[in-house]
Amino acid sequence: MSQKVRYGLSAAVLALIAAGASAPDILDQFLDEKEGNHTTAYRDGAGIWT
């Protein structure tokens, strides 16, 4: 679901809104798409664990 709609919201975020999802669920989906949140540690370009 990578298709963007007006105002840059993805189809996944719009589906959550239409389904009446809670604000934290919608925010989590939005941030995962925009920020690429990671739940695991990884080494960045400078070799620092993030």
MARTORZA-838126 format. One record per residue: z, y, x of N, C-alpha, C in turn; residue in one letter. Coordinates in Angstrom, 2 decimals. Layout:
N
R      n_Z      n_Y      n_X     ca_Z     ca_Y     ca_X      c_Z      c_Y      c_X  res
R        Z        Y        X        Z        Y        X        Z        Y        X    A
...
END
This chain:
50
R      n_Z      n_Y      n_X     ca_Z     ca_Y     ca_X      c_Z      c_Y      c_X  res
R     0.00    -1.18     0.83     0.00     0.00     0.00     0.00     1.24     0.87    M
R    -1.01     1.45     1.63    -1.04     2.59     2.52    -1.80     3.78     1.93    S
R    -2.30     3.62     0.72    -3.08     4.69     0.11    -2.16     5.87    -0.24    Q
R    -2.55     7.05     0.20    -1.75     8.26    -0.06    -2.24     8.94    -1.34    K
R    -1.31     9.51    -2.05    -1.61    10.20    -3.28    -1.24    11.67    -3.08    V
R    -1.47    12.48    -4.05    -1.17    13.91    -3.95     0.24    14.13    -3.39    R
R     0.39    15.13    -2.56     1.63    15.50    -1.88     2.04    14.50    -0.81    Y
R     1.19    13.57    -0.46     1.47    12.66     0.64     2.42    11.52     0.30    G
R     2.73    11.29    -0.95     3.59    10.17    -1.30     2.77     8.89    -1.37    L
R     3.30     7.82    -0.83     2.58     6.56    -0.85     2.67     5.91    -2.22    S
R     1.83     4.93    -2.44     1.86     4.19    -3.70     3.19     3.48    -3.88    A
R     3.79     3.03    -2.77     5.08     2.33    -2.84     6.18     3.27    -3.33    A
R     6.20     4.50    -2.81     7.22     5.47    -3.24     7.00     5.85    -4.70    V
R     5.76     6.07    -5.08     5.47     6.41    -6.48     5.84     5.27    -7.42    L
R     5.65     4.03    -6.98     6.03     2.88    -7.80     7.54     2.83    -7.98    A
R     8.29     3.13    -6.92     9.75     3.16    -7.03    10.20     4.24    -8.01    L
R     9.56     5.41    -7.93     9.90     6.50    -8.85     9.60     6.09   -10.28    I
R     8.43     5.52   -10.51     8.03     5.11   -11.86     8.92     4.02   -12.41    A
R     9.45     3.17   -11.53    10.31     2.07   -11.96    11.74     2.52   -12.19    A
R    12.04     3.78   -11.85    13.38     4.30   -12.06    14.36     3.89   -10.99    G
R    13.88     3.67    -9.77    14.75     3.28    -8.67    15.73     4.41    -8.34    A
R    16.82     4.03    -7.70    17.82     5.03    -7.33    17.31     5.91    -6.20    S
R    17.90     7.09    -6.08    17.50     8.03    -5.03    17.64     7.43    -3.63    A
R    18.74     6.71    -3.32    18.83     6.12    -1.98    17.72     5.11    -1.68    P
R    17.31     4.34    -2.68    16.22     3.38    -2.48    14.90     4.09    -2.19    D
R    14.64     5.16    -2.94    13.41     5.93    -2.73    13.43     6.59    -1.37    I
R    14.57     7.17    -1.00    14.70     7.82     0.31    14.52     6.82     1.44    L
R    15.10     5.63     1.31    14.95     4.60     2.35    13.48     4.24     2.55    D
R    12.75     4.05     1.46    11.33     3.71     1.56    10.55     4.85     2.21    Q
R    10.84     6.08     1.79    10.15     7.25     2.34    10.40     7.38     3.84    F
R    11.66     7.25     4.26    11.99     7.38     5.67    11.39     6.25     6.50    L
R    11.37     5.04     5.94    10.76     3.92     6.66     9.28     4.20     6.93    D
R     8.61     4.81     5.98     7.19     5.12     6.15     6.97     6.29     7.10    E
R     7.76     7.34     6.97     7.56     8.55     7.75     8.12     8.45     9.16    K
R     9.30     7.85     9.30     9.99     7.83    10.58     9.83     6.51    11.32    E
R     9.40     5.48    10.62     9.29     4.18    11.26    10.64     3.65    11.71    G
R    11.62     3.68    10.81    12.97     3.23    11.15    12.96     1.80    11.66    N
R    13.72     1.59    12.73    13.82     0.26    13.34    15.24    -0.24    13.20    H
R    15.40    -1.52    12.93    16.73    -2.11    12.84    17.05    -2.92    14.09    T
R    16.17    -2.88    15.07    16.40    -3.59    16.32    16.27    -2.62    17.48    T
R    16.94    -2.97    18.58    16.86    -2.14    19.78    15.55    -2.43    20.52    A
R    15.03    -1.42    21.18    13.82    -1.57    21.97    13.85    -0.59    23.12    Y
R    13.07    -0.85    24.14    12.99     0.05    25.30    11.89     1.07    25.08    R
R    12.22     2.34    25.26    11.21     3.37    25.12    10.43     3.53    26.42    D
R     9.54     4.50    26.47     8.67     4.70    27.62     9.41     4.96    28.92    G
R    10.61     5.53    28.83    11.40     5.84    30.03    12.31     4.68    30.43    A
R    12.22     3.57    29.69    13.05     2.41    29.99    14.46     2.49    29.43    G
R    14.69     3.42    28.51    16.01     3.58    27.90    16.05     2.78    26.60    I
R    17.13     2.04    26.42    17.28     1.27    25.18    17.61     2.21    24.03    W
R    16.89     2.05    22.97    17.06     2.90    21.80    17.42     2.05    20.60    T
END
